[in-house]
Structures are given as structure tokens and as C-alpha cells.
């Protein structure tokens, strides 16, 4: 595991001066003592996994003999027009998996309700005159919670007096109706089901074509060879900070997601050529929604597992009012055990907690108001013994303390002008911080600073969107987003290239504005031909740099089972504020700020796709893409090979100029069998190249150029119990990918200088052996009259294969050593829905 996902490494100063190649000796030390639930010691992993598996099998066996009952639950929801979001009155909803078929029609608010539905999996068919039929297959209905759906139907261009039926609805179709290619929705059930996704949408996305990871222990993702920091996170229609525990400055991931599966709704995930409303993103986008609470009955969920203790509550504010509340709180299991004296994770036990909520307030005339929020706090502390006799290694005399947190809250308002148009306004406040302190203790136990940082970022944002469905062929959407960015940044440390003198890299506070505006047009040229076009504008007030970005996408369903698509877009992203205000020493206590005028990093995305339904539940898809990157931040030194796109985080202390360039290109194949007949599978393969050119003019591999990825995952459910009302699920995922890129070490020169010295002219030429990993998930769901009980066990890297991360120089032995990633990681959970 790369400890960067949890706390900053000891030799972060060396990271800057050597092109951010982290000290792997410290990396290895931190790796061994990091999060037990994500990065356990190898021997402990094996023993713990065996004991957890034994407990799981005992509990599972004890439940199989239970007698089933005739258990029922309710399916209800709302049917709306996909483009205008207005309710459809009189739509028919039928559960076709029942014999006889059971159904309902929508009322004046577009709401339907079907009661006393037997628990299990069901398929819904939704019809409305003049609209394309919608089929929702294999919905999982448990006894503990109602299913509440919001389904958008697409109006037919051909006006008819009967329902227009499509050959097959597209599974994974993005929720945003203006997305054309390189986008799909991630359902909550997929997030729960996929092996080793541990209820994290970012980990679930790792199974999709073109997506990779560089770290076993974290959930940072690499999209089509791009840096993880190019990811944009959005919540309820507006940008939010990185929503992960143990996240670093400028990073897009961390150790554990702050988002609880109790809260999130189906989300959209993009890998390229984004619609015009998305800005400040280069590589990928997570566009997430919090689901609405049940507005008719109170429901609860409790979950206890290795990752933490969760409790969620939802329900109506009062009877006969359609408003609702939903809230979730989680606290680290390891922290609880430590507080009661059971310390199974060593001295550096990670502690974290998070809270999220959504309050839904519909009104009769003033529109719909929603108040929402998410937040999390995490810390990892390793303090040296205040007894020098206990110090056996150099690292034993250091205090190592890391803290991080994020929060976002917003007020959203949707107002329908008429049946064709609506306004959406979002006002949000958000912030994130990291604190890191690494101090060396003397024999008098007084600390000497080795590295310290304090990064604070706060933002106020206002988003306004106007959507108008002109008719069944034309929909327009325009909007603007203004962000007021505030920052307070401090970082200093010792540089071994300068006699270990204490240097300050960042010390600044201030603010800046970021303005975005966009316009989109969806034109359904024919029933089988759709054009999405638009333009996005962005301007960073800090230095006045701006970008005008055209976007275009077209899709042609040239037969009932086949389609072709093409998309183009220009995209930009600003650097972390810590980069703009990085200080370079001039001597005599003076510093320069050479990075303040850096341009926006830009990329042009080109995508072509082919999609075919081989049968009703089996789809084949191929996408090929080319991304042209320019205005990359690189070192101005003509001999340098440093480029900011190779950094996972946003903290860079070097002088930079916007003269670099790069490119990513590849082809992606997907074969997906949807969940039908109690099983599914997904096979994705990617062949790609990721290159950059720094100041020396030589084209090189980027840090993230793995060249190939193959994912094979699948699963099957078994109905058990007297009435087959309970479920056993078995899921597996196998990953094969190109190894991590790294810069080779000059061992002889390292010995002479007593520090790690790299071959700068061979940056990222070395590559670790291919990466292999097998994950499994086993679960058991038992439905009772008033509750559902779910027991699950996820095991990441079940074969305990130690994939190589890279090489590092060990100063103590003056030799080159290999750093490996995590071994087997078991995650046991028990969940009650009632």
C-alpha cells in the first residue's frame, strides 16, 4: 500500500526535490503499520481471514435451516419525463415477474404504489402513451425496506396512440440525459454486490473498462492513463472536495469512502468527452446523488463490520406530508476497540467518523427544497516511546501524526415553471483540511521538526441551471457556477540536498474566484439518432486564465440491437492552490512564487464507440479514444523530466511552467451479461498508452502507463429457505494489469551520496511485473417479517499475492530493495434493515 492514502510520508521533502518519487524505505515502514482493515500485516491477514471465514460459515450454516414465510413488501415510486423532470399521469407499472401480473397506474403527481409484493427479485415494465417502454429487471425486494423508484421515460418522436416499445432498454444508461458516450450509471446494488468493492462506488468503478488503480490499499483511480487528481467529485449537482477518509491535499481518493451505502443513490461515472455542464475535470467524473428518505414510513439500518459501525434512519416528518429525512452516522470499529482497551492494529490505529444527511421539503407552489450534507474526520497517530531504551530503529524516535477531514453542505431548490421547464439552484459551503507533523525526538524527548504541513481549503459555491424541453426533439440546458475559493496553506520540512536545513515550501492565505458557464442542446434528429452539443467556459480569477471548451456527441442506433457513437470535447482543470502558491527559496530569507501564473491544464478528448446487444441480457461494447493533453505544468529546466501530471496529489514545491504536453490513447472492450436467471458477469479489457513530454523534449511513459488491464467478474445467487425467500450470493473478481511504472535507482551513486539517487533521464522507464489480484465476496440475506439480515464477507487479494509496488534505496543496508503492496484483506459485515 502507498501510505500517501492515509498520511504523508516521512521523506516528503525528498519527494519534491526528486520529482515526487516517495522514499520507499519509509513507505515500507508505514505500509506495515497502516490500516489493519485495508493493509494488514501478512501473517495477521491469513490468521484473521481464516477466523472470519470460520465465523461466517458457522453463522451461515445456522441460518440455512430456518423456515421461510410468505413475506411481502411494497414497491412504489414516481414516473417522470426524462428531459423535463415533470410527472407523467396515468403511466402503467406492472410487475411482470409475478403470475398473475400485479400492477398500478400513476396519480396526478406521477406516483404509483404496489403493495403486498412477495420478497425476492422482480422485473418492472412501465408504459405510457407516446413514450418508449421502460423495463427494470431483477429488482431486489427485501422484507426490511420498501423499494422507492424514480423512473424517467423518453418521449417518442413518432406520435402514436399506443406505447412505443424499444427492443431492449440499455442497462447502465447514465442518469444525465445529455451524456452520449464514455458514461454509465453505477447502481447501489452493484456497489454492494461487486467483490471487494466494500460499498464504495470508487472501488466498484475499478471493474469498468479503462479504469485502473495504482494502490491496493486506497481507492484512487486512474482513468485512461490520466493522473487520479484529474477526477471531479460532484454531489447533488455541485462540486465537493474529495469525499474520502485519509485524503491528501489535491488527491482524489483515500483509504475509505466517506459516502455510506445507506445514503447514496445511483450515480453517474464518466471516463471521457463529458457533457458541457461538467467543468474543472480532465480524466473522470463521479456525479453522485443522495437518495430521498422514505416519506411514508420510518425505516432503519444498522451495520457492524471491520470498517465501522453504521446507523441510518429515515422517514416522514409528519403524516400526509411528502417530505422526508435521511441520516447516517459511522464510527471506526478499530477506534472503538482501542478505546475499550482492545488494540489489534498496533500503535497507529486509524480513527475516523462520518455523518451525512438529506432533508426533503416539497411544497405546493414554491417548488422543492432539499437540505443536504456530508462530512468526515480521520486521524492516525504514531508517537514515539518517551523512553530511549525502547528505541531499536531510527524510526522509533519519531512522532508521526496525520489528520484530515472534509465537509460539504448545501441547499438545493427546484422550481417548475411549467410542464416543460424548470430552474435548479444549489448553494453550498464546503471545505477540507490536512494536518501532518513528523518530529524527531532527542534524548531529552524534545521534538525537532522534520516535516510539517497545514492545508485548509474552503469554498462557497452557487450553481444555477435552467432546463427547457422545447418539444420531443429539442431540449436546452444553460447554467452557471461561481466558486469562491479560500485557502490557508503552510508546509515546511528538511531537505537533505541542502544539509537538512529547514525550508518553507508554502506559506500563504487568500482567496480566488472560479467562474463556469455552459450551454447544452439535445437534438433528437430521429427516433434512433441523437445529437448532444454544447460549450463550457471557465475562468480562474487568481491569474485571469480562461478556457472556452466546445463539446459534441452523436449516437446512431442503426438497428434494433446495434449503435455507433462519436464524441469530442475540450476540458480544463486548475491546479491545487498549494501549487500556485508554492515558494522557491532565493536566499537571505526571500522566496519567489513562480507558479502563480500557471495556465489551466487542458485536454482534447476524441471517442468512437460501437455497441451491440447480442441477446436481451448480453451486451458487447468497444470504445476507442485519443486524448491530447497540453498546457501541462512542467519544470522550466531544459534538462528536467519533471511533470505535474505524474503526481497523485496537489502539493508540488518546484518551479513550474505550462509548456508540457502529453497524450493518452487506447481501445476498450466490454462483454456484460446483465443480472438475469440469478447470475451475471462482466469482462472488460483495455489496451492503452499514456505519454508525456517535459522540458527536455523527450516523450516518455507517464507514471500511470500500465499498458493493459483485464477484469473478469461475476456472481450467482441461490434462493434458499422453505419459500425460497432468502438468498446466498457468491461473487468473484480477477484483475490482471500492467505493473506500476517507476524511475530506476542509481545504486552506486546512492551509496556515494548516502541517499536515493535516480536516473533522471530514465524517468518511468522501469515497470514492475504484471499485477494480479483475485477478490471474492460471499453473502447471505435472510428476510423476516419485520427486518432483513445480511451477513457478508469480502476478501481482497484472496491468494495473498504480494504485487510489487516499486524499488527503493535502503540507507541502512546501502542496497536496493523491493517494496510490495498489500496481501490478503478480509472485511466482514453484518447488516440489519428494519
N, C-alpha and C positions, 0 to 999 in steps of 0.2 A: 504494500500500500504506500502511496505517496502521502506523507504526513501533511502535505500542504492542504489537504482537505479538512484537517482538523485544527492544526495550529501551525504557525510559521516555523520553519526550521531554524536550527541554531546558526547555521552559516548563511543566513540570507544576504549578508553583505557580500559574501563571495559570489552569491547568485547574480548580483547586479554586475559586478566587475568582470565576470566570466560569461556574460551572455545568458545569465539566469540558469546556468547549469547548477542545480542544487547539490550541496555537499552530500554525497551518498553515504558517507560514514555516519553522519548524524541522521540521515534518512533511515538507515538500517536500525539505529538505536531507537528512534522514535517509533518506527514501524512495529517493533516487538512489543512495545508497551501501549500501543494505541487502543482504540475502541475494541473491547473484547467482543462485542456483538458484530463487529464488522471486520475485525482484523485480529483474531485470536492467535495466541501462540500455538504453534503447530501441534505439539503434543496435547495441550489442553483441548484444542479443537477436536481431535479424534475422540478423546475420552468423553467430552461433553456431548458430541454428536451421538455417540453410542447410547449414552444415558437418556438423552432427549428422545431418540428414536424408540428406545425401550418403553419410556413413559407413554409416548404417543400410541404405540401398538397396544399397550395394555388398556388405555382409555378407549381406543377404537374397538377392540375386541369386546369390551364390556358393554358397548352400546349396540352392537350388531344384533343382539338377541332381543332387543326391545321391540314390543309390538307397536305397529303403526295405528293411526286413527284416521278417520275421514276428516282431514284438516282442510280448511278453506281460508281464503284471504281475498282482499279487494284489489282490483286493477282499475285505476282511474287516471284522468289527466285532461289535457287540453289540446284541441286540434286548431292550428293556425295556418294562415297563408305564409309560405316560406319567405317571400320577399317583403311583404308589408307588415308581417307580425300580427295581423288582426285576426280575431277568432272566426272560425267557419261554423255557421249554424246549420244543423241538420246533417252533419257528416256521420256516416255509419262506421261503427267499430265492432269487429267480430273476432272472437277467439276461435280460430279455425282448427286448433289442435284438440278441441273438445268435441265429443259426439254424444248428444247433438250440439251443434254450434251455439254458442252463447254470445250475445252482443248487446249494443246500446247505440243511441244516437246523441249527438251533442246538443246542448241547450243554447240559449241566447248568448251565453258567454263562451261558447265553444267547448264546454266542459262535458265529459262523459264519465260514467261510473258503472262498473260491472262488479257485483258483489257475489260472494259465495263461490269463488273460483277455486277448484282444488289446487293445493300447493304442487309445485313442480315446474317444469318448463312449458311455456306456451307460445304460440305464434299468433300475432295480431294482423288482421287485414283491415285497412282503413280506406274507405271510398267516399268521394264527394263529387257531385256532378260538375263536369268541366275541369276536373283536376286529375293528375296522374295518381294511380293507385299506389298506396304505400304498404309494404309488408315488413313487419318487425318480427324476426324469427327468434325462437328459443329464449324468451324472457324467463329469467329465474325468479319464481314467486315463492317466498318463504312464509312461514306462519307468523314470524315476528314483526314484519313490516309490510305495509302496503306498497305496491308499485305505483308511482306517480309519474306520468309521462307528459312531455310537451313535444308534439309532433308537428313538423312543418310540411305542408303539401305544396307541390309545384303546379301552378295553373297551366292547363294545356293551351297551346296556341290555336289549335283547331277547335272551334266552338262546337260542341255536340250536346245532345240531350241525354247522353249516357256517360258513364265513367270511362275515362281514358286509362287503359291498362298498359303498364310498361312490361317489358319482357322479364326483367328482374331488377329489383332495387339494388343500389350499389352499397354494399356494406363498407363501413368506414368513411362514407362520404362526409366531408368537413361540414361543420355546422354553419360556417360562413358561406352564404350562397354566392359570393363573388370570388371564391377560390377556384382556380382552374386545375392546376397540376401541383405535384410535389406537396400534397397536403392530405391529411386524413384525420379523422377523429379517433381519440383514444377513449374507449368506454371505461366506465368504472369497473365493470365486470372483468374486462381484460387486465386492468391494473391489478385486480385481486387474483386473477387466475394464472397469469404467466409465471413460470418457475423463477424464483429468486427476484421477482420484482418488488416483493415485500411492500405492497400497497403504494408504491412510488411511481407516478406517471413517467418520470425521467428514466427510471430503470426499465419500465415497460417499453419505452421508445427505443431502447437499445436493440430490440429484436427486429426493427424495421430496416428496410434497405437503405444503405448509405449512412448508417449511424454506427458509431463505434465508441469504445471507451478506452482511456489510457490508464485506468486505475481500477483495481479490484475493489478497493475499499470505499471509493467515492462514487457519486453519481454525475460527475461532469461528463458531458458527451461531446463527441467530435462528429460534426455533420459534414459529410462530403469532403473530408480532409481539412476543414477550417478549424481555427482555434476555438476552444469551448467558450471563450469570453465573447464570441460573436452572437451568443444566444440572447434573445429578448424574452423576458417574462412579462406576461400581461395577466391581470386579474380584473374581472368584471369590466373589461373594455379599456383598461388604462395600465400603463407601465408600473411595475413594482420592483423593488430590489430583489436580489437573489433569495428565493424563499427556501433556504436550506440551512440546517444547523452546521456549525463549524465552517462557514464560508469565509473566504478571504476577500480582501479589497480587490474589486474588479473581477472576481471569479463568478462563474455561472452555476456552480454546483457546490457540493459539500458532502458530509458524511451521511446525513439523514434528512429527508424532506420534512419541512415544517407543515406541509399540507396533509391533513388527515383524510383517509379514505371515507370517513364519516361525513366529510364536508364537500368534497369536490364532486362536480357533475362531469358529464362527458366533456372532454377538452379537445381543441384542435392543435395539431402539431404540423409545422411547416419545415421543409428542408430546402426550399429554393423558390425563386420567382414569386415573391409574396404579393398579395393584392395591395392596392395603393394605400389603403388605410393604415398599413403597418410601416413604421419607420424606425430608425435607430437600431437596425438589426442587419447583420451580414450573413450569418450562417444558418440560423434556425429560429423558430418562434414557438413558444408554448403560450397558447391563448386559452386561459382557464376560466371556468365559471364555478361559483359556489352554488350548490343546489338550494332550492327553497325548502323550508321545513314543511311538514305535514300540517295543513290548515284545518283539519277536521278532527284529528285525534292525537293524543300525546304518545310519543314513541321514544324509546331509549336504546342505547347500545353501550356495552361495556366490553373492553378488550384488555387482556393481560398477556404480555409476552416479553420476549427478550429486549425488544426496542423500547417498550414503555407501557405505562398504564393509561388507557384512554377512557374517557366517559363523554358521551354525546347525548343531548336532549333536544327534542323538537316538539312543536305542537302549535295549536292556535292561541292567539291572545285571548279571545273570548268566543263564545258560541255565536254562530251565524255571521261571523266576520271572516273574510277570506284572507286576512293577514296571518303571518306565522313567524315563529322564531326557530333558529337552529344554532346550536353552540357546541363546541368540543374543546376539551382540555386534556393535555397529555403531559405526563411527567416520566422522566427516565427511570427505568427499572433498576439500573445499576446504581443510580444515585440513592434510591430508596433503600436498597440493600446496604449500601455503605453507611447510611445514616443509622441503621439499626445494628451496625457492627459486623455485617457480612460483606467483606471486601474481596470479591472474587476476581477483580480486574487489576489488582496492583495499586500502586500509589496514585497513578494518573487516571483515576476513574473519571470518565466523561459524565457531565451532568447537563441535562437540557430539559426544557419545558416549552410548551407552545399552547396558544389559545387562538381560536378562530370563531367567528360568529356571522350570522346573516339574519337581519330583521326585515321582513317583507311587509310593506304597508300599501295595499291598493286602495284607491279612492274612487268615488263615483264619477267625479268631474275633473279632478286635478291631476289625474294620471297615477302612475305607480312610483312609489318611493321605496328605496332599498338602502339600508344602512349596513355596512359590512366591514369586516376587519380580520387581519391575520397578524400573528407576531410570534417570535420565538427568541429564546435566550439560551446560550450554551457556553460551557466553560470546561477547561481541562487544566488541572493544576498538578505540577510535579515539583515539590520543594525538597531541597537537599536536607539531609540529616544535619542537625546542629551538633554533630559530634564527628570531628575529623577522623577519628579512628575507624569510623564506618565507611570512609571513602576508599573504595578499592580501585575505581577507574576515574579518569578525568571528568567524565560527565556527572559523577556523583556529587560534585561540588557546585552544581548549577541549580538555580531556581528557574523553572520553565512554566510560565503561566500564560494561558491563552483564553480570551473571552471574545464572544461575538454575539450579535443579535440583529434582528430586523423587525420592522413592523410596518403595516400599511392599513389605513382605514379610509373608507370613502362613503360618500353619499351619492347614490345614483337616482336619476329621475327619468322616466319615460312618459312622454305625453303624446297621445294620438290626436293629431289634428282632424283626421277623418279616417275612412276605411282604407286609404291609400298611402298615408304619410304619417310619420312620427318624428319627434325630436327625442334625442337621448343626451342627457347631460351627466357628467361624472366629475365630482370634486373630491380630490384625495390628498391626504398627507401621508408621507412615508419617510422612512429613514433606516439606516443600517450603520453598524459600527463594528470595529475590530480593535482589540487591545492585545498587545503581546509584549511580554517582558522576559528577557533572558539574561540573568545576572550570575556572575561568578563570585563565589564566596571565598574570602581569605581565611586564614587560620583564626582570625578574630571574628569570623562569621559576618563581617560587613560586606554588603553586596557591591560589586563593581559592574557597571553596565557593559554588557556585550552587545545587546541589541534591544531597542525599544521602539514601539510604534503605537500610535493612537490615531485612528482614522474615523471620522464622523461625517456622514453624508445625510442630508435631509432635503426633502423636495416637497413642494406643493404643486399640484397639477390640476388643470381644468381642461376637460375634453367636452366638445360639443359636436354632435352628429345629427345630420338631417337626412332621412331616408324617404324616398318617394317612388312608389311603384306607379309609373305613368299608365301602363296597361300590361297585358300579359306578355309583352315582348320587351318592354323597356323599364329598367329600374335605375335610378340615380342615387348616389350617396356622396355627400360632401361633409367635411368636418375640419376641425382644427384642435390642436392640443398645445397648450402652453405649460411649460415646466419651469418653475423657479428652483434652481439648484443651489443649495447651500452646503458649504464644506468647511471642515476644520481638520487639517492634516498635519501630522507630526511623525517623523521617523528619523532615527539616528542609530549608528552602530559602528563597530570597529572594523577597519579594513586592513587585512593582513598584507595587502600590497603597499600599504603606507605605514609600516611599523606599528600596526594595530592601534593607530590613533583613532580617536572618536570623531566621526564625521556625521554631519547632519545632511540627510537627503531631501527631506520635505519638512517645511515649517511654514504653513500658510493657512489663512482662513479668508473666506469671501463668499461670493455668490455669482451666479450667471443665469441667464435665461436661455431656454431652448424652445424654439417655435417650430411647430409642424402643422402643415395644412395639406389637404388632399381632396381629390375629386375622383369618383368612380362611376362607370357606366356599364351596366349589364344589358347586353342586347341579344335576345334570343332570336336569331335570324330565322331559324326554322325549329320545328319540334326537336330535331336531332343536331342542331348546330348553335353553339353559344359562344359569344364574344364578350370577354371582360377586359375593359381598358380603363386607364386612369393615370394620374400623375400625383406625385408626392413631393412636397417642398419641405426642406429642413434648414434652419439657420441657428448656429450656436453664437449666442451673444458675447461670449468670452473673448472671441477674436474676430467675429464677423464672418466666419467661413460658412458657406451655404451650399446647398445642392438641390437641383431640380431633377427629379427622377421619374422618367416615363415607365409605365407598366402595361403589359399587353399579354392576354392569354386567350386561346381559342381551342374549343373542343368539338369534334365532329363524331357523332355516333353513326357511322356509315352503315351499320347493320344492327339487327336486334341484339347482337352479342359482342360487337367489336366497336372500338373507338380509337381515334387518333387525336393527339393534342400537341400544342406547342405553346411556349410561354417565354417572355423576355421581360427583364426588369433591371433597373439600376438601383442599387441600395447603398446606404451610407450609415456609418456609426461613428460617434465621437469616442475619444479615449476616456479612460478614467480621469477624474480631476487630479488624482495624485500624479499622473503622468504630466499633465500640463504645468503643474507647479513644482516638479522635481527640481532640486537645486544642485548645481555643479560648482565645486569649490574653485575660486580664483586666487586664493591666498590672502593672507592678512585678515582672515575672518570674513571675506567678501564672497558672495555667491552670485551666479547668474541663473536665469530661468529661460534656457534656450528653447524649451518645448511649448511655450505659451501660444505660439502661432501655428502649431501643427494643424494641417488640414484634416477634414473628415476623411476617414478611411472609406474607400469605395469599392464596389464590385458590380460587374455586369453579369447577370445570370441568363443563360440560354438553356431551355429544356425542351426535349421532344419525348413523347410517350406513346405507347401502344398498349391497349387494354383489351382482353378477351375473356368472356365468360365461357369456359369450357363445358360447364353444365350449371345447373341452377345454384349449386353451392361450391363451385370451384372456379377460381379466377386466376388468370395469368396476366402479369403486367411487366413491362420493360420500360425503363426511362433512361435516357442518356442526357448528359448535361455538360456544359462548359461554363466555368466561372473565371472571368478576367478581373483580377484584383489590382488596384492601383492606389496611389497616394499612401502607400504603406509607410509606417514610421520605421526608419532605419537609422543606424549610426552614420554621421557625416564623414567619418574616417574612410578614405578610399580603400584602405586595406581591410576594413572591418566586414564581418559576416553577420553582424547583429541585426535582427529584425524583430519588431514587437509582436508580430503575429505568431511567433513561436512561444510566447509567454502564456501561461494558463491564467495568470492574474493580471491586475491592472497597475501594480506597483513597479515602476521602472525608473531607475535613477539616472540613466545615461542621457547624454545629449542626443536628440533625435531630429531628423528632418523627414519630410513627407515625399521622399523620392524613390521609394521601393515599389516593387511590383511582384505579382505572383499569379498563379493560375491553378485551378482545380478542374479535372475532367474525369469522366468515367461513365460506366454503364451499370445499371442496377436491374436485377431480375427478382420477381416475386411470384411464388405459387402459393395461394392461400385457399385452404378448404375451410369454409365457414363452419361454425359450430352447429351441426345437424347430426341426427342419429347418435347423439351422445358423444361425439368426438370431433376434433378439429386438428389442423396442422398448418404451419406457416413455414415456408422455406424462402429465405432471402439471400441473395448473393450480390456482392459489389466488387467490381474491379475498378481501381481508380489511381490517379496520380495527383500529388499535391506538391507544387514547386514554388520557390520564391527566389528573388534576385535582390541582393543587398548592394551596398556601395561598391564592392569590388567587381560588380558586373557579371559574376558567375551564377548561373542558375543551379540551385541546389534543392534537395528534398527538404520539405518542412519537417518539423518535429512530429507532425501527425500523419505522415505519409506511410501508412501501413500497407498500401497497395491492394489488399484483398480482404474481404470479410465473407464468411458463410455462417448463417444462423439456421438452425433446424430446431423447431419447437413444435410441440403438440401435446395433446392430452385427451383423456377419456373420462367420462362419468359413468358410475354404476349406481343404479337405483336399488336400494336395499330396504328392508323392513317389510312388515306384513302387507301394507298397501303401497309399497314402493315410494314412500313419501320422503325417505332420507337418501342422501347422496354421498358417495365416496368419489373423490376426484384424484386423478393421478396425472401429473404434468411433468414434462422434461424439456430441457433446452440444452443444445450443444452449440458451442461457439468456436469457430476456427478463424483466426485473423492474423495478419502480418504483425510481427513484433514491433515494439517501441523503437523509435529512432533516437540515437544519442550521438554525441560528439566523442570520438575516441580520446583516451588519455595518453599523454606522453610520459611514460613511466619514468624514464631516466631523468628527464628534466624535472619531474615532480620530486624525485629523490634529492636532486641538487638544490632545489628551492624549498624543500620541505613543505610543499603544498600541492594541491591538484593543479596540473598544467595541461591544457587541452591543445589538440591540433586544430587551431582556429581555421585553417584552410581546408579542414575536412569536416566542417560542421554538419552534423546529422548524416554523415556517410555510413556510420555503423548502425546495424539493426539487430535487435535481439531475435532469437529464434522464434518461430511461429507460436502464437498464443492459442492454447486450447483450454476450454473450460466446459464442464458439464454441471448443470443445475437441475435439481428436482424439487417438486412440491407435491405433498400428499395432504389431502384434507378430508374431513368428514363433517357433513351437515345433518343435524338431527332436528326435525320440526316437531314441536309440541304445540298444544292448543293455544298457549299464550306467548310462546317465545321460540326462537330458533337458536341452536347452539352449534358453533362452528369451531372445530379444532383443526389446526393446520401446522405443518412443519415444512419450512423452506430450507434447503441446504444448497448453498452456493459452493461451487467447486467441490462436488461430492467425491471426486477421486483424489482430492488433496494435492493436485498438481501445483508445483511451485514455478509459475511462469517467471521468466527473467524480466526485471524492470530495466536495468542498465548496469553499467560498471561504475565503480568509484575507487578512489585512492585512499587507502588506509594509512594514515600518517604514523600510527604506532608500529605497524609491521613494514612500512615503506613498500607496500605491494598493491597490486591491482586485485580488486575483489568484485564478486558478482552480487548484485542486490536483487532479491526475488520479491515477488508480490505475495499476496495473502494465500493461505491454504484454505482448508475447509471451514465454512462459516455456517453454523446452524441457527435458524430463527424459528422458535416455537411460539405459537399464539393460540389463545383461547378467547372466543368472542361470543357474546350473548346479544341478541336483538330481541327487544320486547316492547 
